[in-house]
Structures are given as C-alpha cells and as structure tokens.
Amino acid sequence: MLNIGKLDLRFQLYSAATSENSFGQVVDTMSGGVYLYARRVYKKYDTVMDGGSLHGKSDLELIVRFNDSIKLASKLRGPIFSNDAATSIYYIVNGIEELGRREGMKLSVTRLIQQKDN
C-alpha cells in the first residue's frame, strides 16, 4: 500500500456539458460529479485578497487516490483554505502523474478565473 499521506480536503470533479436554452442558443454548463479527497501541496502561490476577490496565480499539486474519471483539462472545485465552509474556487488539471500501481495520482492544477455559481 502506497502511503500518500492524509487526504483532508474535499474537491468535486466537474464535467462540461452543452445544452440549448429556450431561444435555441448553446449554453455551456458544468455539472458536478464525484467527490475526491486530496492533500494540497503548494507549488507557486502568488495571490492577494483584495475587495473580497482573490487575484493572482496559484499553481498547486493535489495528491488523490487513483480515479479513472480524472483526465487532463478536467475541472475541480475545492476550498481556498483548509475547510469546506470556505469559499470554493475552480481549478483545471494541467498534468497527471500516477503514483504506485493505480494507487494514487499527483495532479498539477491551476486556479481558474473566478466563476459565479449557478
């Protein structure tokens, strides 16, 4: 068994979908999927909280249990800080590294521009 540490942050995997509204226009939506528990490792964190918004760039590594549904360019939603009550933001998966034999994954993620919830 691979020891990947304490997985204490909850992230939700999102998938993109398109649909048509009542006017026949194509609308992009994201639907929530499975929950993942992860350990966050900061790679580059250059952000400032200003006026209630988070500005800057943050690159993270997330250590998660192996999951086939995670692909490159997948979107994850998770907390900014270390609890679920904190504001959630979206991340995009830039790189995936397998740890062990299908036991864990190291995800390189980048924070997306702030999006509004539906």
C-alpha positions as CSV (number, residue, x, y, z in Angstrom):
1,M,0.0,0.0,0.0
2,L,1.3,3.4,-1.0
3,N,1.5,5.9,1.8
4,I,0.2,9.1,0.2
5,G,-0.5,10.9,3.5
6,K,-3.5,12.5,5.0
7,L,-6.2,13.4,2.4
8,D,-8.1,16.1,4.2
9,L,-9.5,18.4,1.6
10,R,-12.7,17.7,-0.4
11,F,-12.8,18.5,-4.1
12,Q,-15.5,17.9,-6.6
13,L,-14.8,16.8,-10.1
14,Y,-16.9,18.7,-12.7
15,S,-17.7,17.8,-16.3
16,A,-18.5,20.3,-19.0
17,A,-21.8,20.0,-20.9
18,T,-23.6,22.0,-23.5
19,S,-27.4,22.5,-23.8
20,E,-29.8,24.7,-25.6
21,N,-31.8,27.4,-23.9
22,S,-35.4,28.4,-24.8
23,F,-34.0,30.7,-27.6
24,G,-32.0,27.9,-29.2
25,Q,-28.7,29.3,-28.1
26,V,-26.0,26.9,-27.0
27,V,-25.2,27.3,-23.3
28,D,-22.1,25.8,-21.6
29,T,-22.7,24.4,-18.2
30,M,-20.7,22.4,-15.7
31,S,-22.3,19.6,-13.7
32,G,-20.8,18.2,-10.5
33,G,-19.6,14.7,-10.3
34,V,-17.7,12.6,-7.8
35,Y,-16.0,13.9,-4.7
36,L,-12.3,13.4,-4.2
37,Y,-10.3,13.8,-1.0
38,A,-6.9,15.3,-1.5
39,R,-3.7,16.6,0.1
40,R,-2.7,20.0,-1.2
41,V,1.0,20.9,-2.0
42,Y,1.7,24.5,-2.9
43,K,4.0,24.9,-5.9
44,K,3.6,28.5,-6.7
45,Y,1.1,30.7,-4.8
46,D,1.1,34.3,-5.8
47,T,-2.3,35.7,-4.8
48,V,-3.7,38.7,-3.0
49,M,-7.2,39.0,-1.4
50,D,-8.5,42.4,-2.4
51,G,-12.0,43.7,-2.2
52,G,-13.4,40.3,-1.4
53,S,-11.8,38.7,-4.5
54,L,-8.8,36.6,-5.0
55,H,-6.3,37.9,-7.5
56,G,-3.1,36.4,-8.9
57,K,-2.0,32.9,-9.9
58,S,-1.9,29.8,-7.8
59,D,-0.4,26.5,-9.0
60,L,-0.9,23.5,-6.8
61,E,-0.3,19.8,-6.7
62,L,-3.1,17.6,-5.3
63,I,-2.4,14.1,-4.2
64,V,-5.5,12.0,-4.6
65,R,-6.4,8.3,-4.7
66,F,-6.4,6.8,-8.2
67,N,-9.6,7.6,-10.2
68,D,-10.2,6.8,-13.9
69,S,-12.6,9.7,-14.3
70,I,-9.8,12.4,-13.9
71,K,-8.5,13.5,-17.2
72,L,-6.3,16.4,-18.5
73,A,-8.3,19.6,-18.6
74,S,-10.8,18.3,-16.1
75,K,-12.2,20.9,-13.7
76,L,-12.2,20.6,-9.9
77,R,-14.0,22.7,-7.4
78,G,-12.5,23.0,-3.9
79,P,-11.9,25.3,-1.0
80,I,-9.4,28.1,-1.0
81,F,-8.4,27.4,2.6
82,S,-8.4,24.2,4.6
83,N,-12.1,23.7,5.4
84,D,-15.3,23.1,3.4
85,A,-17.0,26.2,4.8
86,A,-14.6,28.5,3.0
87,T,-15.3,29.9,-0.4
88,S,-14.8,27.4,-3.2
89,I,-13.0,28.1,-6.5
90,Y,-12.4,26.1,-9.6
91,Y,-9.1,24.5,-10.7
92,I,-8.1,23.0,-14.1
93,V,-5.9,19.9,-14.3
94,N,-2.7,20.5,-16.3
95,G,-0.8,17.4,-15.5
96,I,-1.3,13.9,-14.1
97,E,1.3,11.6,-12.6
98,E,0.5,8.1,-11.4
99,L,1.8,7.1,-8.0
100,G,2.4,3.4,-7.5
101,R,0.4,0.9,-9.4
102,R,-3.0,2.6,-9.7
103,E,-2.9,3.6,-6.1
104,G,-2.6,7.4,-6.2
105,M,-2.3,10.4,-8.5
106,K,-0.4,13.6,-8.4
107,L,-2.4,16.3,-10.2
108,S,-0.9,19.6,-11.3
109,V,-3.7,22.2,-11.2
110,T,-4.1,25.9,-11.8
111,R,-6.8,28.1,-10.4
112,L,-9.3,29.3,-13.0
113,I,-10.6,32.8,-13.2
114,Q,-13.3,33.3,-10.7
115,Q,-16.6,32.0,-11.8
116,K,-20.1,32.6,-10.4
117,D,-22.1,29.6,-9.2
118,N,-25.5,28.9,-10.7
